[in-house]
Amino acid sequence: MAYVIENFPGTPAAAEARRRYRAGSFMVQTGAYTSSEGAQREASRLRTAGFVPEVGVTQQQERRLHTVRVGRARTYAEALSLAQRVSKAGFSAWVVP
């Protein structure tokens, strides 16, 4: 990440690397829903698959979204490994700080 930040300043890739570099921990997000019911259904499916989900609320532009996330990894690499496990279990999965 430091290579991208140093050699490509001002680019979107550098901004993303900076965001990841400063993150204290990472989680794997499996979905974002406009209704809490959709988020709770996803969380229930994750629990059945053996994961421990967290449902949260975030504001994206002018929309309120209910996010479903699992895990808390100290490094981006650990979170990527978890994301692969979640994906293999049949869920969408992306790493978020």
C-alpha positions, 0 to 999 in steps of 0.5 A: 500500500505504501508503494501506491501512496508514494508513487501515485499520489492524487489517484483514486488508487492512492486514496483507497490505499490510504483509507485501508492503511489507516483503518484500525480493523476490517470487516467483511460486508455481505450486504446493504439493505434498505429495510431492516427485515432484509438485513435480518434475513441475511444475518439469519442465513449467515448464522445458519452457515456458522458466521457471527453477523453484525447488523448496522445502519449507515447513511449513503447519500440520502439513503439509510442502509442496513449493513450486514458484516462479519468478523473483525480482522486486524489486517486487510490480508486476514479480512481477505481470507475471511471474505473468501470463506464467506464467498465460498459459503455462497454469500457476497463478500467485500472487505470494509474498514 
